[in-house]
């Protein structure tokens, strides 16, 4: 897991510092594609778009807002919210973080998979072994067969 030193400094002195750091660790360890940075004065977790950020960081509890949480595929019982976009997860302490680690992991992986374009396999055309195409002086294509 790559740690951003600017993000490391951001955690210092927050009332819920240990809980915030543990949530960060869970998110960053969930999928190697995940990144972190500061945006609008808080930690933002992202992969091909902003996934989630900490809000109300002055409180003793941790609230994580998933900016487009309604779009994340899957069922996540601790995601709160009924609006068209954002979802929230509230974590009171380290015990709750540990209890919800698997769910947080599944949310992160679902986000990364949703944001990854589907892989398209290209099919190779078989080579024509018995015939060669050749342009004539008049610009027409002529096919010559190889002798067997």
N, C-alpha and C positions, 0 to 999 in steps of 0.2 A: 504494500500500500504506500503510495506516494503521499507524503505530508507536506502541505503548503505552510512554510514558516509564518507567513502573514496570518493565516487562519489559526495557527498555534497561539500566536500572541492575542488574537481576538478573544480566546476563551478565558484568559487570565482575569481573575477577580469577579467573575460572574457568580451570582448566588447559587446557581445549580451547575457549577463548573464540572464536577465529576460526572454528573448525569449527561450534560451536553457532550462531553468528550466521549462518553461511552456510546451515545447515539451516533456520533460521528464515526466511531470505529466500526460499529455494526454496518452502517451504510457503505462506508468505503471498502470494507472487507467483503461485502455481499457480491460485488461484481467489479472486475478489474477495469471496466470501461468507465466507471464513475469518476468524476472529478469534483474538486471543491475550490471555491474562491469566495472573496467578499464582494457583495453587491448590496447597495442601499444600506450599508452598515451592519449586515448580518451575513452569516455563512450560507452560501448557496451550494447545493449539490446538483450536479448536472451530468447529462450525457445526451448530446445532440439536442440540447434545449434544457431549460431549467426544470428540475424535477421537484425539489423541495427546499425549504429554508426554515430556520428557526425564527419564531416570532415571540413577542413578549419576553425577551431574554432577561429582563430585570426581575422576573418572578422566581420563586423557588422550585417551580415545576417547569417542565420542558414542553413546549408546544411546537410541533413540526407541521408546517403548512405545505401540502402538496399542491402546487400551483394549478396543475391540470389533473388533479387526482381523480376526477369523475371519468376521465378517459382511460385510466389504467385498467387493463383487463384483469378479471379475477374477483374473488370474493375476499374481502378483508374486514373482519368484524369490528376492528377498533378504529377504522377510518370513519370520522364523523363528518357530517355535512350533507345537505340535500340540494344545494345550488347547482347550477349548470357546469361549474368548473372546479373550484377548490375543494379539497378535503383536508381534514386535520386529524392528527393523532396527539393525544395528551399523555404525558408520562410523568407521574408524580415523583418517582425516585429510581434508583438503580435496580431495585427489585422488579419494578414494572418493566424497565428496559429489558432485563433478562427474560422476563415472562413473554415479552413480545418480540424477541429477537428473530424468531423464525418468520413471523408475519412481516416484520420490517425487511428481512432478507427477500422474501417472496415479492414484496412491493417493488424493491429495487430491481430485481431480475425482470419482473414483468415490464417495468418502465423501459429498461435497456432493450428488451426484445421488441417492445412496441415501436421504439424509435429506430431500430435497425431495419433497413430495407430488406425485403426478402431476397434471398440469393437466387439468381437466375443462371442456370447452367446453359452454356452455349453448346450447341450440337455441332460437331464437325461434319462437313459434307465429305462423303467418301470420294477418294481420288478415282478418276477414270483411268484405269490401268491399260485398257486396250485401245484407246483412241486419243489422238492429239488434235487440238484445234489449231488451225493456222489461218491467218488472214491472207487473202489473195491481194493482188495489186489493185483490184477493183473495190477493195474494202469489205468484201463478203467473207464470211467465216466458212472454212472448208474443214471437214473432219476427215482425217486419214486414220485408217485402222492399222494397227501394228500386225505384222505377220505372226501367225501362231506357231 
